[in-house]
Amino acid sequence: MQELWKSILDLLSQIVIPDWGALIELIPIALLGLVLFFFALTIRAFASAGPTRRAPARVAPVTPAHLHMPGSSGAPILGAVGTGVLLWGVVVGGAALTVGLIVFVAGLLYWGREAIRDYDHATRVETLPAIVHSGPPPGVHMPGPSFRPILGAIGTAALLGGLVVGGWLLAAGLIIFVTTLVGWLVDARAEYAKTVEADRTGHLENIPAPAWPRRLLQFAAVLLVLAALLETGVLPPRGSDTAGGATGGGATGGGAAGSPNPSGAGGPSGTSFKITARNIAYDTTSLTVAANAAFTITFTNADAPGVTHDVDIRAEDKTTVVQDQEVTNGGAASTYSYTGLPAGAYVFICSIHPIDLMTGTLTVK
């Protein structure tokens, strides 16, 4: 009884959990069986057909004028062959699958090409000559050409660039963007005035054709270059900055630090220093501290709000960070604390603007 129950379970497992790989391998055999069964039914139908009445000669049908009948095509046969080769590739796998896919796609492309050619033949009509109107219909206003969309794109790009860089470039981008929008509104107001006038006179006149916006482009270019020079510290000249920074305070406990000290002099020494950044430049470019002694720097950012600076300690190569500090926004001040350093040569530098004007030497001895 147990053996009988086990055989029943084995039989049911073949139905509930079939071997899909074996079933897929049987697909070509099943298709062949269906084809043979169809041919057998066809042969039986012809064999069992009785005598028929002899009809008059066959009359070729004539397609109505409003219907289109496609001609003969071998594309369905190619499609069937491609499908068969693809199924064969699915069963066999490997390179046969790639070949089957190529044959299948080629058959479909050929079929699609014939269908498009037949469609073009069926829908081809005689083209009429184009009708060119002298102008828009009455009551319809067509605005003339304008450079405002191009200028609007330039203004938007300048504004987005200013948002990324900040400082003077942000101000320049905002000015260019607003100027572009104002010019666009002026053009729109002029076109509206023309349409209102047409309601009174019955004759619509467009505003004059726009000329190349040379002045606006030149103004934008000069404004961007000026903002870049101000942002990088090229303007105003460095000499005027040092003169004004002489009264801004210096290092405590180590002599005056008003104007930049020559690097050869070693700079002021001590444990507490003052550094001011103005126009993207330090007012002190040389400091001296004792080895392994903690020190502080009272840093004042005298640049405009949005222009951030800091005072990091790096190795002499200016890239290896020794001690990092948080940035200070323009118009604010921070006191940076540093741990003692081994004797040697270092640099203090702004990580936001690592240029020569914001780089100084730090001597530890």
Secondary structure, 3 states (H helix, E strand, C coil): CHHHHHHHHHHHHHHHCCCHHHHHHCHHHHHHHHHHHHHHHHHHHHHHCCCCCCCCCCCCCCCCCCCCCCCCCCHHHHHHHHHHHHHHHHHHCCHHHHHHHHHHHHHHHHHHHHHHHHHHHHHCCCCCCCCCCCCCCCCCCCCCCCCHHHHHHHHHHHHHHHHHHCCHHHHHHHHHHHHHHHHHHHHHHHHHHHHHHHHHHCCCCCCCCCCCCHHHHHHHHHHHHHHHHHHHCCCCCHHHHHHHHCCCCCCECCCCCCCCCCHHHCCCECCEEEEEECCCCECCCEEEECCCCCEEEEEEECCCCCCCECCEEECCCCCCEEECCCCECCCCEEEEEECCCCCEEEEEECCCCCCHHHEEEEEEC
